Amino acid sequence: LEIASYSADTLLSLINDVLDYSKIEAGRFVLESIDFDLRRAVEEVTESLADHAFTKKVELTPMFSANLPEMVNGDPTRFRQIITNLVGNAIKFTEQGEVTIYLTLVESSPYRLTIRCEVHDTGIGIAPEVQARIFDSFTQVDSSTTREYGGTGLGLALSKQLVQLMGGQIGVDSKVGKGSTFWFTLTLATHKKISPNLTPCINLKGLRALIVDDNAINR
């Protein structure tokens, strides 16, 4: 049942990517503009992919900067779709280690804000000659007939299209055998609701703490 469910989800994701890509090519794609919780959107992606990462014994961790606003205005579905594609790829090409999602605030004004999202992995990495065309349609990191990793090569192309439609930029930094960092920036509208601090202001001066965890990112 788990295999059937995963296969159905994979097929549904592929169909949605093809449909969205077709809409963009036809100039009929429309973005939503609604309020949504920025952190929760990322956490929903990590929750949906956690089982896949756990099966491969890969640590999956989201990290948020303390000044990141809670509520923003934009298209939450497409925002999650971009992160899902990037994180899904990172897990697929990582056999051991970790995949970490960093979300930071780049700049803000009373009406607009720019965020940067980085998806870092400890996977196989990407050769320089492939990086130049990694966001082209139907491009694979491993294009050999005996390639180990599946996929259609549409995910990154669609992510680039979505990021550009939302007024942002996307790119990759990678070294073969050293992992990859896919990043994108987006400009979103601010929300009138005042966001609380991520953590309360507590005076920890003079206190000692012992932090134990088998993962360096968590520590």
C-alpha positions as CSV (number, residue, x, y, z in Angstrom):
1,L,0.0,0.0,0.0
2,E,2.9,2.4,0.8
3,I,4.5,1.6,-2.6
4,A,1.1,2.2,-4.4
5,S,0.6,5.4,-2.5
6,Y,4.1,6.7,-3.2
7,S,3.7,5.8,-6.9
8,A,0.4,7.6,-7.2
9,D,1.8,10.7,-5.5
10,T,4.8,10.6,-7.9
11,L,2.6,10.3,-10.9
12,L,0.3,13.1,-9.7
13,S,3.3,15.4,-9.1
14,L,4.6,14.6,-12.7
15,I,1.2,15.4,-14.2
16,N,0.9,18.7,-12.3
17,D,4.4,19.7,-13.4
18,V,3.6,19.0,-17.0
19,L,0.3,20.9,-16.8
20,D,1.9,23.9,-15.1
21,Y,4.8,23.9,-17.6
22,S,2.3,23.8,-20.5
23,K,0.3,26.7,-19.0
24,I,3.4,28.8,-18.6
25,E,4.5,28.1,-22.2
26,A,1.0,29.1,-23.4
27,G,1.0,32.3,-21.4
28,R,-2.1,31.2,-19.4
29,F,-0.5,30.7,-16.0
30,V,-2.0,32.9,-13.2
31,L,-0.4,33.4,-9.8
32,E,-2.4,33.7,-6.6
33,S,-2.0,36.5,-4.2
34,I,-3.1,35.5,-0.7
35,D,-1.8,35.6,2.9
36,F,0.1,32.6,4.1
37,D,2.5,31.5,6.9
38,L,6.0,31.4,5.5
39,R,7.5,29.1,8.1
40,R,4.5,26.8,8.0
41,A,4.7,26.4,4.2
42,V,8.3,25.2,4.5
43,E,7.5,22.9,7.4
44,E,4.7,21.3,5.3
45,V,7.2,20.5,2.6
46,T,9.6,18.9,5.1
47,E,6.8,16.9,6.7
48,S,5.7,15.5,3.3
49,L,9.3,14.5,2.4
50,A,10.4,13.4,5.8
51,D,9.6,9.7,5.3
52,H,11.6,9.6,2.0
53,A,14.6,11.2,3.8
54,F,14.2,8.9,6.8
55,T,14.1,5.8,4.6
56,K,17.5,6.9,3.1
57,K,18.8,7.8,6.6
58,V,19.3,11.4,5.5
59,E,18.7,14.2,8.0
60,L,16.2,16.8,6.8
61,T,16.2,20.1,8.7
62,P,14.6,23.5,8.1
63,M,16.4,26.6,9.5
64,F,14.8,30.0,9.8
65,S,16.5,33.4,10.5
66,A,15.1,35.1,13.6
67,N,14.0,38.2,11.7
68,L,11.9,36.3,9.2
69,P,8.3,37.5,9.2
70,E,5.6,35.0,10.0
71,M,2.9,36.1,7.5
72,V,3.5,37.3,3.9
73,N,1.3,37.7,0.8
74,G,1.9,35.7,-2.4
75,D,1.3,32.3,-3.9
76,P,1.8,29.6,-1.2
77,T,1.1,26.7,-3.6
78,R,3.8,27.7,-6.0
79,F,6.2,28.6,-3.2
80,R,5.8,25.1,-1.8
81,Q,6.1,23.6,-5.3
82,I,9.5,25.2,-5.8
83,I,10.8,24.1,-2.5
84,T,9.4,20.6,-3.0
85,N,11.2,20.2,-6.3
86,L,14.5,21.4,-4.9
87,V,14.3,19.4,-1.6
88,G,13.1,16.3,-3.5
89,N,16.0,16.5,-5.8
90,A,18.4,17.0,-2.9
91,I,17.2,13.9,-1.1
92,K,17.3,11.9,-4.3
93,F,21.0,12.6,-5.0
94,T,22.1,12.3,-1.3
95,E,23.0,8.9,0.0
96,Q,24.3,9.9,3.4
97,G,24.5,13.1,5.4
98,E,21.9,15.8,5.4
99,V,19.6,18.1,3.5
100,T,19.1,21.6,5.1
101,I,16.7,24.3,4.1
102,Y,17.8,27.8,5.0
103,L,15.2,30.6,4.8
104,T,16.5,34.2,5.4
105,L,15.2,37.7,5.0
106,V,17.3,39.7,2.5
107,E,15.6,43.1,2.7
108,S,12.2,44.5,3.7
109,S,10.2,47.7,3.3
110,P,6.7,48.7,4.6
111,Y,5.1,47.1,1.5
112,R,7.6,44.5,0.1
113,L,10.2,42.0,1.3
114,T,12.8,39.8,-0.3
115,I,13.5,36.3,1.0
116,R,16.3,33.9,0.1
117,C,15.9,30.1,0.3
118,E,18.9,27.8,0.1
119,V,18.6,24.0,-0.1
120,H,22.0,22.5,0.8
121,D,22.8,18.8,0.5
122,T,25.8,16.5,1.0
123,G,25.1,14.5,-2.2
124,I,27.0,13.6,-5.3
125,G,27.3,17.2,-6.6
126,I,27.0,18.5,-10.2
127,A,29.8,18.9,-12.7
128,P,30.4,22.5,-14.0
129,E,29.4,21.6,-17.6
130,V,26.0,20.3,-16.3
131,Q,25.4,23.3,-14.1
132,A,25.3,25.5,-17.1
133,R,22.2,23.8,-18.4
134,I,20.7,22.2,-15.3
135,F,17.6,24.4,-15.5
136,D,16.9,23.5,-19.1
137,S,13.8,21.3,-19.8
138,F,14.4,17.6,-19.7
139,T,18.0,17.9,-18.6
140,Q,19.4,15.2,-16.2
141,V,22.5,15.3,-14.1
142,D,23.1,11.7,-15.2
143,S,21.9,11.3,-18.8
144,S,23.5,7.8,-19.4
145,T,21.3,4.9,-20.4
146,T,22.2,3.1,-17.2
147,R,21.6,6.1,-14.9
148,E,20.9,5.3,-11.3
149,Y,18.6,8.2,-10.5
150,G,15.1,8.6,-12.0
151,G,13.2,11.7,-12.9
152,T,12.0,13.6,-16.0
153,G,14.2,16.7,-15.9
154,L,11.2,19.0,-15.6
155,G,11.3,19.9,-11.9
156,L,14.2,22.4,-12.1
157,A,13.0,23.9,-15.4
158,L,9.5,24.4,-13.9
159,S,11.0,25.8,-10.7
160,K,13.0,28.4,-12.7
161,Q,9.9,29.4,-14.6
162,L,7.9,29.8,-11.4
163,V,10.7,31.8,-9.6
164,Q,11.0,34.2,-12.6
165,L,7.2,34.6,-12.8
166,M,7.3,35.6,-9.1
167,G,10.0,38.2,-9.7
168,G,12.9,36.2,-8.3
169,Q,16.2,34.6,-9.3
170,I,17.4,31.0,-9.0
171,G,20.8,29.4,-9.2
172,V,23.1,26.6,-8.0
173,D,26.6,26.2,-6.4
174,S,28.1,22.8,-6.5
175,K,31.2,20.7,-6.5
176,V,31.4,17.0,-7.6
177,G,31.5,14.8,-4.5
178,K,31.0,17.8,-2.2
179,G,27.2,18.4,-2.4
180,S,25.1,21.2,-3.9
181,T,23.3,24.3,-2.8
182,F,20.3,25.3,-4.9
183,W,19.1,28.8,-4.0
184,F,16.3,31.2,-5.1
185,T,15.1,34.7,-4.1
186,L,11.5,35.9,-4.1
187,T,9.9,39.3,-3.6
188,L,6.7,39.1,-1.7
189,A,4.2,41.6,-0.3
190,T,4.2,42.3,3.4
191,H,1.3,41.4,5.7
192,K,-0.3,44.0,8.0
193,K,-0.3,41.6,10.9
194,I,2.7,42.2,13.2
195,S,4.7,38.9,13.5
196,P,5.9,37.9,17.0
197,N,9.6,37.2,17.6
198,L,10.6,33.7,16.7
199,T,11.9,33.2,20.3
200,P,11.0,35.2,23.4
201,C,13.7,37.6,24.8
202,I,15.1,35.7,27.7
203,N,18.2,36.7,29.6
204,L,20.5,33.7,29.4
205,K,23.6,35.5,30.6
206,G,25.6,33.5,33.1
207,L,23.8,30.2,32.5
208,R,25.5,27.1,31.3
209,A,23.9,24.6,28.9
210,L,24.8,21.1,27.5
211,I,23.5,20.5,24.0
212,V,23.7,16.9,22.8
213,D,22.7,15.8,19.2
214,D,24.2,13.5,16.7
215,N,23.7,16.0,13.9
216,A,25.9,19.1,13.5
217,I,23.2,21.3,11.9
218,N,20.8,20.6,14.9
219,R,23.6,21.5,17.4
